Amino acid sequence: MTIKLNDIRDNPGARKERIRVGRGIGSGKGKTGGRGQKGQKSRSGVAIKGFEGGQMPLHMRLPKRGFNNPFGKDYAEVNLGMVQKFIDAKKLDAKKDIDHAALKAAGLARGGKDGVRLLGKGELKAKAKFVVAGASKGAIEAVEKAGGSVEVIAKGESEAEKKAKRTEANKAKKSK
């Protein structure tokens, strides 16, 4: 049996048309449009989701867990092994400074509102200069062993520095 171009079709049931609700009784989904009769859910503009009829919802009955630090830093974590892999694939240039922008452009650093933190997993053979917001001891040792360098830049100022500035400003106001 040979296949002809004019005989090529999808498998039966591979493509299914969407149901057009509320288009007459002949469609089988007319009049009430599959919503049944009466009640809150038959009306428009209803968002019940986690509502349990006034009973305390499950998500509110369960205890809270953990702690969300409002001063926590959000770093994009990058391992040395992946950096080496990207250098080998010519997606990163080891001759130029490797910073957040370069890592983001290569697709290595996703997110990281407060910059990049370099971690020591994997092996780095290329000599490269890193300009990052943070680095682990192991990562710094591995980069220096390969002949490169790590420059850690402070992103913004710490809470202690901000507090010191505020107290100085308050003292200056009082002395006037």
N, C-alpha and C positions, 0 to 999 in steps of 0.2 A: 504494500500500500504506500503510495506516495502522498506527500503533503502538498497541497496547492495553496497559493497565496490567498485565493478567494475563499478557502475553507478555514482559515485561521480565525479562531474565536477564543474568548475567555472561557474558562471552565464555568459550568452552570453555577450560579450563586456567588461568583467571584466579585461581581460589582452589584451593589444593592442601592437602589434609589432611596432617598430619605422620604419618610412619611410626611405628606402635607396634611397637617391636622386642620380640622374645621373647614372642610371644603365640600360639605353636603353629605346627606345620609348614605348615598351610594358608595362613598369611599370607605365606610365602616368606621371612620374616625371623625364623623361630622357632629353637629349640634354641640355636645359638651366637650368634644375634642379629647376624649380619653381621660378626662378629669373626674368622671363620675358626677353625682348630683350634690349640690349644696356643700356647705362646710368651708372652713378657712382655706383649705388647699385647692378648692375649685376656683377661688378668686385670684385676681392678679395681685402682684406686689407682696407676696408672702415669702418670708425667709425664716423658716423655723429652725433648721440645722440642729443645734444642740439643745433646743427647748424641750423640757420634759413635763409640760403642763403645770408649771409652777413649783414642782418638786425641785430641790436643789440639784442642778445638773451634775453629771458625773465628773466633769473636768473641774468643778468647784469643790466637790466632795473629797477629791484626792489631795494629799498633803503636798505642799510646795517642796521642791528639792533644789539644793545647790545655791549658788551665789553668782550674780552677774555683776562683775566689777565695772563700775562706770568709768574708771580711769585705766582700764586694761588697754594694752596696745594691740593693734591688729597688724601683724607682720605677715608678709608672704614668705613662706619657708621654702628655701631652695637648697637642695643637697649638692655637694661637690660632684658626685658621680653623674648627676644629670647635666651639670654644667659642662663636664668633660665630654659627655655624649653629644651635646649641642655644638661644642667646639669642633669635634670630629666630623659632624654632619655639616659644618660650615654655616650653621645658623647663628653662631656667635663668633665675634672676632676677638681673639685673645690679645692682640696687639693694642687694642683700644681699652679704655677703662670699662669695666663691667659694673654697671649700676642698675638701679631699678628700671629706668627707661629701656636700657638695652635688653634686660631680662624679660621685660613685658613685651617688647617688640618681637623677641624670639619665641614668645609663648610659654616661657618657663614660670614667670611670676604672675599668678592670678590673684587679684585682690591686693591686699596689703596696703591699707589706708595709711599706715605709719612707716612704710618702707619695706625693705627686704632683710630677712635674717638668714645668714649663711650657716648651714649645718654640715657636719663632717662626714656624713654617710657617703661611701663610695671613695673612689680614688681620683686625684687630680694629677695629670702629667704635664699639662700645659702651664707655661709661665704667664700669669695674668695678674692684673691689678684690679682689686675689687673695691668699690666705694658703696658701702652698705650701711643700713641703720643699726645692724647688730650681727654678731658672729659668735659661734661657740668656740671654746678653747681648742677643741680638736680640729675645727675647720681652719682656724688661724694657723695652727701648727702645720697642717697639711698643705696649705697654700704657700707658706714660707719654705717648707721642705721642697716644694716644686720650683722655688725661685721667684715666686710672686710676692705680692703684698696685699694687706687688707687695711683699708682706711674706714674706721667706724665714725659715721657722722651722726650727730645728735639731731633728731627731728623735733623741732619745737623746743619748748622749755619745760622743765620738770615742775611738779606741783610746789616743791619747796622754793624754787626760783620765783614762781608766780606769787607765792605768799610773801616772800621777802620784798618784792616790788610793791605789793599792796600796802605793807606796813610802812615802807618808806614814803609812799604817796600820802598815807594818812598822817604821818608825822609832819610832813611838809605842810599839809592843810592846817593842822593844829597850831603850828608855829606862826602862821600868818596873822 
